Amino acid sequence: MTALQLRQKAQAIAKAAAGTAWTASDVVFTTRYGSPIEPRDFNRAFAARSAKAGVRTIRLHDTHHTCGSLLAALDVHPRIATQILRHSKIAVTMEVYTHTPSEATRKALRKLGKHLDGPERK
């Protein structure tokens, strides 16, 4: 709810800045003029942000697979993962979007998690 409220405030600022050029819609994420974001533009923005962050650029769709695999590695119940990924069938989540990690992978992910928590939480 908080994220949506923040988005609503940002959109109100954009609407005020756009003035009469604003296009009214019921879309949550829009261009600075209120129109829906074109998928190709979103993909380009994702690639630009990946480059700016210094991470390898992947297809935006691949983030869906990454999320599924991380949820599996964290032992999130498949039904919950299906809801998070917005799939209609649990089989899609389990057979297509999750790549069950080995024990070595799980160990590496635990190590990464501890590292990301910072020195004060190790």
C-alpha positions as CSV (number, residue, x, y, z in Angstrom):
1,M,0.0,0.0,0.0
2,T,2.8,2.4,0.9
3,A,4.5,1.8,-2.5
4,L,1.3,2.5,-4.3
5,Q,0.7,5.7,-2.3
6,L,4.2,6.9,-3.1
7,R,3.6,6.1,-6.8
8,Q,0.4,8.1,-6.7
9,K,2.2,11.1,-5.3
10,A,4.9,10.8,-8.0
11,Q,2.3,10.6,-10.7
12,A,0.5,13.7,-9.3
13,I,3.8,15.6,-9.6
14,A,4.3,14.4,-13.1
15,K,0.7,15.3,-14.0
16,A,1.2,18.9,-12.7
17,A,4.5,19.2,-14.6
18,A,2.9,17.9,-17.8
19,G,-0.1,20.3,-17.6
20,T,-2.4,20.0,-20.6
21,A,-0.1,17.4,-22.2
22,W,-1.2,14.9,-19.6
23,T,-3.1,11.9,-20.8
24,A,-5.6,10.6,-18.2
25,S,-5.6,6.8,-17.7
26,D,-6.1,4.2,-15.0
27,V,-2.5,2.9,-15.5
28,V,-0.3,3.0,-12.4
29,F,3.1,3.2,-14.2
30,T,3.0,5.7,-17.0
31,T,5.3,8.0,-19.1
32,R,5.8,11.5,-17.8
33,Y,2.8,12.5,-19.8
34,G,0.4,9.9,-18.4
35,S,0.3,7.5,-21.3
36,P,1.1,3.8,-20.8
37,I,4.7,2.8,-21.1
38,E,5.5,1.0,-24.3
39,P,7.1,-2.5,-23.6
40,R,10.1,-1.8,-25.8
41,D,10.8,1.5,-24.0
42,F,10.5,-0.4,-20.7
43,N,13.0,-3.0,-21.9
44,R,15.4,-0.2,-23.0
45,A,15.1,1.5,-19.6
46,F,15.8,-1.8,-17.9
47,A,18.9,-2.4,-20.0
48,A,20.1,1.2,-19.4
49,R,19.7,0.8,-15.6
50,S,21.5,-2.6,-15.7
51,A,24.4,-1.0,-17.5
52,K,24.5,1.9,-15.1
53,A,24.5,-0.5,-12.1
54,G,27.4,-2.4,-13.7
55,V,25.5,-5.7,-13.9
56,R,25.3,-8.0,-16.8
57,T,22.3,-7.1,-19.0
58,I,19.7,-9.9,-19.2
59,R,16.3,-10.0,-20.8
60,L,13.7,-8.5,-18.5
61,H,11.7,-11.8,-18.7
62,D,14.7,-13.6,-17.2
63,T,14.2,-11.7,-14.0
64,H,11.0,-13.8,-13.6
65,H,13.1,-17.0,-13.8
66,T,15.6,-15.5,-11.3
67,C,12.8,-14.7,-8.9
68,G,11.3,-18.2,-9.2
69,S,14.7,-19.8,-8.6
70,L,15.5,-17.6,-5.6
71,L,12.1,-18.4,-4.1
72,A,12.8,-22.2,-4.5
73,A,16.3,-21.8,-3.0
74,L,14.7,-20.0,0.0
75,D,12.3,-22.9,0.4
76,V,9.2,-20.8,-0.2
77,H,6.2,-23.0,-0.6
78,P,5.4,-23.5,-4.3
79,R,1.9,-22.2,-3.9
80,I,3.2,-18.9,-2.5
81,A,5.8,-18.7,-5.2
82,T,3.0,-19.2,-7.8
83,Q,1.1,-16.3,-6.3
84,I,4.2,-14.1,-6.2
85,L,5.0,-14.9,-9.8
86,R,1.3,-14.4,-10.8
87,H,1.0,-17.8,-12.5
88,S,-2.4,-19.4,-12.8
89,K,-1.0,-23.0,-12.5
90,I,1.6,-24.2,-10.0
91,A,3.0,-26.6,-12.7
92,V,4.1,-23.5,-14.7
93,T,6.0,-22.2,-11.7
94,M,7.6,-25.5,-10.8
95,E,8.4,-26.8,-14.3
96,V,9.4,-23.6,-16.1
97,Y,10.3,-20.9,-13.7
98,T,12.2,-22.6,-10.9
99,H,15.6,-24.3,-11.2
100,T,16.1,-26.3,-8.0
101,P,19.5,-25.6,-6.7
102,S,22.0,-28.1,-5.4
103,E,23.2,-28.1,-1.8
104,A,26.4,-26.3,-3.0
105,T,24.2,-23.6,-4.5
106,R,22.2,-23.3,-1.3
107,K,25.4,-23.0,0.7
108,A,26.6,-20.2,-1.7
109,L,23.3,-18.4,-1.4
110,R,23.4,-18.5,2.4
111,K,27.0,-17.1,2.3
112,L,25.8,-14.4,-0.1
113,G,22.9,-13.6,2.2
114,K,25.2,-13.2,5.2
115,H,27.5,-11.0,3.2
116,L,24.6,-8.8,2.1
117,D,23.4,-8.3,5.6
118,G,26.7,-6.5,6.4
119,P,29.3,-7.0,9.0
120,E,27.1,-5.9,11.9
121,R,24.6,-8.8,11.3
122,K,27.0,-11.7,10.6
